[in-house]
Amino acid sequence: MKTPEFWPGPMEGVMTSPLLRAAAELRLVRRWMTFFLRVTGVPKRKHLEAFLAPFAGEEPVTLQLMGNDPVAVAATAAAAAAIGAKTFNLNFGCPSRQVTSGGAGGGALRDPDGMIRMIEAVKTAIPDRPLSVKLRTGWSDPAEQEVFLPRLAATGCVNKFFVHFRTVKEQYLPVPGREERLKRSLELAGTVPVVLNGDVETPEDAAALMAELPDCAGIMCARGWLRDPFLLRRLEGLPCPEPEEGRETFFRAVTHGGFPVNKSIELSNFLWGKERNPYFSRLVALPPHSLFSSAN
Ligand SMILES: Cc1cc2nc3c(=O)[nH]c(=O)nc-3n(C[C@H](O)[C@H](O)[C@H](O)COP(=O)(O)O)c2cc1C
């Protein structure tokens, strides 16, 4: 197995500038995938620059695009490449009904031909840049990956898959069979590397998953990374504080310079869970539109 890559999962609404900055300062990640840039038309250069700016730093950045119009998404990729974006990802996994109803995000999984058109259009627009795909195992049935994964791999345009083991219909519900589904994803992807995603919250779970699926290219952790911000470092065997101290360190680093109260509540709920959130009573007592600062 090549050295596995550990990825923080993209999280729209969570990946604010202060959070990204704190994570970079604490060296919690080695790479970023942006949350989705929703493409409806080709964004202006200013908009693209503003979208990418919070991710700018030492870590390489993969820009995630999501849309249903191959022409617009391809033109957006080209525009982003022109201002320096180096690596691209297509989102075929977002389960939001607003998104899927128009055939974007996870909605694309219902139309393998459409996914291929999108992938080929984007690759044609950015032929020299790596293009990966983040997707789920199906729209309503994990057996769907049997059909689309080999076809997407056969385009020769995808350099990596990020597979969240659930179907779109399963949203974030607890479902059994993660290992079996992802094992099949690896087989179906053939020679295209696969990063495994879904419910990895501890180093023990990651180690067990990688022991069972040693051909994977790595692991992506989204919510687990927020519950233990040092998780990706832990997976690499780097020095780390205990999880509780890590949560505290990270929350303080994010909110130090002032962070919106509503976002602070959301982040602390992610970090500790609603029931065990040590900041909750303090935060809800503040005006919702004010700033909270751990420095005070
Ligand atoms: C709040 C939130 C926002 C998310 N935003 C995105 C996104 O912008 N792009 C994406 O590909 N996945 C997004 N996801 C999905 C995660 O990246 C990941 O695939 C999913 O949560 C399963 O992994 P986990 O069990 O490690 O959280 C989001 C998930 C959450 C919880």
The ligand as an SDF file (V2000), in Angstrom:
LIG
                    3D

 31 33  0  0  0  0  0  0  0  0999 V2000
  -22.1120   20.0580    7.7470 C   0  0  0  0  0  0  0  0  0  0  0  0
  -21.6420   19.2180    6.6020 C   0  0  0  0  0  0  0  0  0  0  0  0
  -21.3500   19.8250    5.3890 C   0  0  0  0  0  0  0  0  0  0  0  0
  -20.8950   19.0520    4.2960 C   0  0  0  0  0  0  0  0  0  0  0  0
  -20.5420   19.6810    3.1440 N   0  0  0  0  0  0  0  0  0  0  0  0
  -20.0060   18.9400    2.1200 C   0  0  0  0  0  0  0  0  0  0  0  0
  -19.5150   19.5670    0.9380 C   0  0  0  0  0  0  0  0  0  0  0  0
  -19.5380   20.7990    0.7760 O   0  0  0  0  0  0  0  0  0  0  0  0
  -19.0030   18.7680   -0.0290 N   0  0  0  0  0  0  0  0  0  0  0  0
  -18.9360   17.4020    0.1040 C   0  0  0  0  0  0  0  0  0  0  0  0
  -18.4600   16.7140   -0.7950 O   0  0  0  0  0  0  0  0  0  0  0  0
  -19.3800   16.7890    1.2120 N   0  0  0  0  0  0  0  0  0  0  0  0
  -19.8940   17.5240    2.2200 C   0  0  0  0  0  0  0  0  0  0  0  0
  -20.2850   16.8920    3.3710 N   0  0  0  0  0  0  0  0  0  0  0  0
  -20.1260   15.4260    3.4730 C   0  0  0  0  0  0  0  0  0  0  0  0
  -18.8190   15.0550    4.1620 C   0  0  0  0  0  0  0  0  0  0  0  0
  -17.6800   15.5730    3.4870 O   0  0  0  0  0  0  0  0  0  0  0  0
  -18.6880   13.5270    4.2800 C   0  0  0  0  0  0  0  0  0  0  0  0
  -18.6950   12.9520    2.9960 O   0  0  0  0  0  0  0  0  0  0  0  0
  -19.8270   12.9190    5.0970 C   0  0  0  0  0  0  0  0  0  0  0  0
  -20.1150   13.7100    6.2390 O   0  0  0  0  0  0  0  0  0  0  0  0
  -19.4990   11.4880    5.5640 C   0  0  0  0  0  0  0  0  0  0  0  0
  -18.2710   11.4720    6.2370 O   0  0  0  0  0  0  0  0  0  0  0  0
  -18.1440   11.5090    7.8610 P   0  0  0  0  0  0  0  0  0  0  0  0
  -18.9420   10.3370    8.3890 O   0  0  0  0  0  0  0  0  0  0  0  0
  -16.6780   11.3890    8.1100 O   0  0  0  0  0  0  0  0  0  0  0  0
  -18.7420   12.7940    8.3300 O   0  0  0  0  0  0  0  0  0  0  0  0
  -20.7610   17.6400    4.4300 C   0  0  0  0  0  0  0  0  0  0  0  0
  -21.0740   17.0470    5.6650 C   0  0  0  0  0  0  0  0  0  0  0  0
  -21.4930   17.8110    6.7310 C   0  0  0  0  0  0  0  0  0  0  0  0
  -21.7960   17.1240    8.0410 C   0  0  0  0  0  0  0  0  0  0  0  0
  1  2  1  0
  2  3  1  0
  2 30  2  0
  3  4  2  0
  4  5  1  0
  4 28  1  0
  5  6  2  0
  6  7  1  0
  6 13  1  0
  7  8  2  0
  7  9  1  0
  9 10  1  0
 10 11  2  0
 10 12  1  0
 12 13  2  0
 13 14  1  0
 14 15  1  0
 14 28  1  0
 15 16  1  0
 16 17  1  0
 16 18  1  0
 18 19  1  0
 18 20  1  0
 20 21  1  0
 20 22  1  0
 22 23  1  0
 23 24  1  0
 24 25  2  0
 24 26  1  0
 24 27  1  0
 28 29  2  0
 29 30  1  0
 30 31  1  0
M  END
$$$$
